[in-house]
């Protein structure tokens, strides 16, 4: 009987930790989605030059003859520009084109009456997002808090996957090797850090410490009532347990 009670307590503890992990997972996904829609306009003294709106001739250093120093002749004026304060380097071709496209898309989406414009403004409206707080995701958080049994866990996992939050495992539809049929592939998941080694290797301890601080911050954002100091290490423990069960990439590819 004592063994049965111990098992029940352990099961309840695992479920409680898992529900906390799901809460953090939801918050992390929301933060990532929000950041993916944000774009801070480039701040620099000569914005048009950096974004590639200027003609290529405006990049040239006319005082240097091309036969003496072709590179300086072509790029000399651009090289004299001060880098944007948030950048350590800048490529006129790659960074400039990327920023210019983002600049143009932002301008159009902010005024578009289409569904895409509405979605963009919803995600880019920092004031409204901050005011709403965690209210939009409270139904998901309440579902996670109600997890008591294995079946509850399965139901919450199904709900999350239905809205493309891939908790515990991932799936993808892709062609079957060597054939025209498209099949569903199930992949091991549940880890936030890039690879199982980040949870297990001694030389990754600094990364794990930083990740623990990140989880605490996410928990406080999700619900100030949570005891983040106590709960966050348990979330890391769950992910570490999952990492220990992960097979290698080769084993996963061969799995059927």
C-alpha positions in Angstrom: 0.0 0.0 0.0 2.8 2.4 0.8 4.4 1.6 -2.5 1.1 2.4 -4.3 0.8 5.7 -2.4 4.3 6.6 -3.4 3.6 5.8 -7.0 0.5 7.9 -7.0 2.3 10.8 -5.4 5.1 10.5 -8.0 2.5 10.4 -10.8 0.8 13.5 -9.5 4.1 15.3 -9.2 5.0 14.4 -12.8 1.7 15.6 -14.0 1.9 18.8 -12.1 5.4 19.4 -13.5 4.2 18.6 -17.0 1.3 21.0 -16.8 3.8 23.7 -15.7 6.0 22.8 -18.7 3.0 23.2 -21.0 2.2 26.6 -19.5 5.8 27.8 -20.2 5.6 26.2 -23.6 2.5 28.2 -24.5 4.0 31.5 -23.2 7.2 30.8 -25.2 5.2 30.2 -28.4 3.2 33.4 -27.9 6.4 35.5 -27.3 8.0 34.0 -30.5 4.9 34.7 -32.6 4.8 38.3 -31.2 8.5 38.9 -32.0 8.2 37.4 -35.5 5.7 40.1 -36.4 7.7 43.0 -34.9 10.0 45.0 -37.0 11.9 48.0 -35.6 12.5 50.6 -38.4 16.1 51.2 -39.1 17.5 54.3 -37.3 20.5 55.9 -39.1 21.5 59.3 -40.4 21.4 58.2 -44.0 18.5 55.7 -44.0 17.9 55.7 -47.8 21.5 54.8 -48.5 21.5 51.9 -46.1 18.2 50.5 -47.3 19.3 50.6 -50.9 16.8 53.3 -52.0 19.7 55.4 -53.3 21.3 54.7 -56.7 24.5 52.8 -56.8 26.4 55.9 -58.0 25.7 57.5 -54.6 27.8 54.8 -53.0 30.9 55.8 -55.0 33.9 57.8 -53.9 34.4 60.2 -56.9 37.8 61.4 -55.7 39.3 58.0 -56.2 39.9 56.8 -59.7 38.6 53.3 -60.5 42.0 52.3 -62.0 43.8 53.3 -58.7 41.4 51.6 -56.2 38.3 50.1 -57.8 36.7 49.0 -54.5 37.1 52.4 -52.8 35.8 54.1 -56.0 32.7 51.9 -56.0 32.0 51.7 -52.2 34.0 54.5 -50.6 31.1 56.8 -49.8 29.1 53.9 -48.3 32.0 52.8 -46.1 32.2 56.2 -44.5 28.7 55.9 -43.1 28.1 55.3 -39.4 26.7 51.9 -38.7 23.2 51.8 -37.1 23.6 51.7 -33.3 22.1 48.2 -33.1 24.4 46.7 -35.8 28.0 45.5 -35.8 28.1 45.1 -39.5 26.0 45.8 -42.6 25.8 44.4 -46.1 24.4 46.8 -48.7 23.2 43.9 -50.8 21.8 41.5 -48.2 20.9 43.6 -45.2 19.8 46.6 -47.3 17.4 44.6 -49.4 16.0 42.7 -46.4 15.4 45.9 -44.5 13.9 47.6 -47.5 11.4 44.8 -48.1 10.5 44.7 -44.4 10.1 48.5 -44.5 7.8 48.4 -47.5 5.7 45.5 -46.2 5.3 47.2 -42.8 4.1 50.4 -44.5 1.5 48.5 -46.6 0.3 46.1 -43.9 -0.3 49.0 -41.4 -2.8 50.5 -43.7 -4.2 47.4 -45.4 -7.9 46.5 -44.7 -7.2 42.8 -45.6 -7.2 40.0 -43.1 -3.4 39.9 -43.3 -3.3 43.6 -42.4 -5.6 43.0 -39.5 -3.4 40.2 -38.2 -0.2 42.3 -38.6 -1.7 45.2 -36.7 -2.9 42.9 -34.0 0.6 41.5 -33.4 2.4 44.8 -33.9 0.2 46.8 -31.5 2.4 46.8 -28.5 0.1 49.0 -26.4 -2.9 46.7 -26.8 -0.8 43.5 -26.3 0.6 44.9 -23.1 -2.8 45.9 -21.8 -4.3 42.5 -22.6 -1.5 40.6 -20.9 -2.2 36.9 -20.7 -5.9 37.3 -21.0 -6.1 35.9 -24.6 -4.4 32.7 -23.6 -6.1 32.2 -20.3 -8.4 29.3 -21.6 -5.2 27.4 -22.6 -3.6 28.1 -19.3 -6.7 27.0 -17.4 -6.7 23.7 -19.3 -3.1 23.1 -18.4 -3.8 23.8 -14.7 -6.6 21.3 -14.7 -4.4 18.4 -15.7 -4.8 15.6 -13.2 -4.7 12.4 -15.2 -3.0 10.9 -18.2 -6.2 11.4 -20.2 -6.2 15.1 -19.3 -2.7 15.4 -20.5 -3.6 13.7 -23.8 -6.6 16.1 -24.3 -4.5 19.2 -23.6 -1.8 17.9 -26.0 -4.4 17.4 -28.7 -5.8 20.9 -28.2 -2.3 22.4 -28.4 -1.4 20.5 -31.6 -4.7 21.6 -33.2 -3.5 25.2 -33.0 0.0 24.3 -34.1 1.7 24.3 -30.7 3.7 21.1 -30.9 4.0 20.0 -27.3 6.0 16.8 -26.5 6.4 15.7 -30.2 6.3 17.1 -33.7 4.9 16.0 -36.9 5.3 16.9 -40.6 3.8 15.8 -43.9 6.5 15.0 -46.5 7.1 12.7 -49.5 7.9 9.1 -48.7 11.5 8.3 -49.6 11.7 7.0 -53.2 8.0 7.3 -53.8 5.3 9.8 -54.8 3.1 9.2 -51.7 3.1 11.9 -49.0 3.1 10.5 -45.4 3.0 11.9 -41.8 6.3 11.7 -40.0 6.3 11.8 -36.2 9.4 13.3 -34.6 10.7 13.5 -31.1 10.2 16.8 -29.5 9.4 18.6 -26.2 12.8 20.3 -26.0 13.2 24.1 -26.1 17.0 24.1 -26.4 18.4 23.1 -29.8 19.7 19.7 -29.0 19.6 17.1 -26.1 23.3 17.8 -25.4 22.4 21.2 -24.1 20.7 19.5 -21.2 23.3 16.9 -20.5 26.8 18.1 -21.4 29.0 19.7 -18.7 30.2 22.4 -21.0 26.6 23.6 -21.5 26.0 24.5 -17.9 26.2 28.2 -18.6 23.5 27.9 -21.2 21.3 25.9 -18.9 21.6 28.5 -16.2 20.6 31.2 -18.7 17.7 29.1 -19.9 16.5 28.6 -16.3 16.4 32.4 -15.8 14.4 32.7 -19.1 11.8 30.2 -17.8 11.4 32.1 -14.5 10.8 35.3 -16.5 8.3 33.6 -18.7 6.4 32.2 -15.8 6.2 35.6 -14.1 4.9 37.1 -17.3 2.3 34.3 -17.6 1.1 34.5 -14.0 2.6 36.6 -11.2 1.0 34.2 -8.7 3.3 31.3 -9.8 6.2 30.4 -7.6 8.7 30.7 -10.5 11.7 30.0 -8.3 10.3 26.6 -7.3 8.6 25.7 -10.6 11.2 26.6 -13.2 13.8 24.0 -12.1 11.1 21.4 -12.3 10.4 22.4 -15.9 14.1 22.0 -16.7 14.1 18.6 -15.0 11.2 17.4 -17.2 13.0 18.6 -20.4 16.2 17.0 -19.2 14.4 13.7 -18.6 13.0 14.0 -22.2 16.5 14.7 -23.5 17.8 11.6 -21.8 15.2 9.5 -23.7 15.9 11.1 -27.1 17.4 8.8 -29.7 20.2 10.0 -32.0 19.4 11.7 -35.3 20.5 8.5 -37.2 18.3 6.3 -35.0 15.3 8.6 -35.6 15.8 8.5 -39.4 15.8 4.7 -39.3 12.8 4.4 -37.1 9.6 2.9 -38.6 
